[in-house]
């Protein structure tokens, strides 16, 4: 079993799961963007964080900053 991300299979399955029509002409662009997002996620996941790093506060429109 391969752990490699199958962007095309994901795109078609996710579109079907939410009832989104996916024009076959658009599939190559969707796949390209999913592969790019997966590469960016891999970079972020590869960063070593220490307990000193904190998550950023959550932005909520219309709410004053803490």
C-alpha positions as CSV (number, residue, x, y, z in Angstrom):
1,X,0.0,0.0,0.0
2,X,1.3,3.4,-1.0
3,X,1.1,6.4,1.3
4,X,1.5,8.8,-1.6
5,X,-1.4,11.3,-1.9
6,X,-3.6,10.6,-4.9
7,X,-4.9,14.1,-5.6
8,X,-7.1,13.0,-8.5
9,X,-8.8,10.3,-6.5
10,X,-9.3,12.7,-3.6
11,X,-10.7,15.4,-5.8
12,X,-13.3,13.1,-7.5
13,X,-14.3,11.5,-4.2
14,X,-14.5,14.7,-2.2
15,X,-16.6,16.4,-5.0
16,X,-18.9,13.4,-5.1
17,X,-19.2,13.3,-1.3
18,X,-20.5,16.9,-1.1
19,X,-22.5,16.8,-4.3
20,X,-20.3,19.2,-6.2
21,X,-20.2,18.7,-10.0
22,X,-16.6,18.5,-11.2
23,X,-16.2,19.2,-14.9
24,X,-13.6,16.9,-16.3
25,X,-12.0,19.9,-18.0
26,X,-11.4,21.4,-14.5
27,X,-9.9,18.3,-12.9
28,X,-6.3,18.9,-14.0
29,X,-6.3,22.4,-12.3
30,X,-7.9,21.0,-9.2
31,X,-5.4,18.2,-9.0
32,X,-2.5,20.7,-9.5
33,X,-3.7,22.8,-6.6
34,X,-4.3,19.9,-4.3
35,X,-0.7,18.6,-5.0
36,X,0.6,22.1,-4.2
37,X,-1.4,22.3,-1.0
38,X,-0.1,18.8,0.0
39,X,3.5,19.9,-0.6
40,X,3.0,23.0,1.5
41,X,1.4,21.0,4.3
42,X,4.4,18.6,4.2
43,X,6.7,21.6,4.8
44,X,4.7,22.8,7.7
45,X,4.4,19.4,9.2
46,X,8.2,19.0,9.0
47,X,8.8,22.0,11.2
48,X,10.1,21.1,14.7
49,X,8.2,23.0,17.3
50,X,9.0,23.3,21.0
51,X,6.5,23.7,23.8
52,X,7.5,27.4,23.8
53,X,5.7,27.9,20.5
54,X,2.1,28.9,20.9
55,X,-0.8,28.7,18.5
56,X,-1.9,32.1,17.1
57,X,-5.1,33.5,18.5
58,X,-8.3,32.8,16.5
59,X,-9.5,35.7,14.4
60,X,-13.2,36.4,14.7
61,X,-14.6,39.3,12.7
62,X,-16.2,42.0,14.8
63,X,-14.5,40.9,18.0
64,X,-11.8,43.0,19.7
65,X,-8.3,41.4,20.0
66,X,-7.6,39.9,23.4
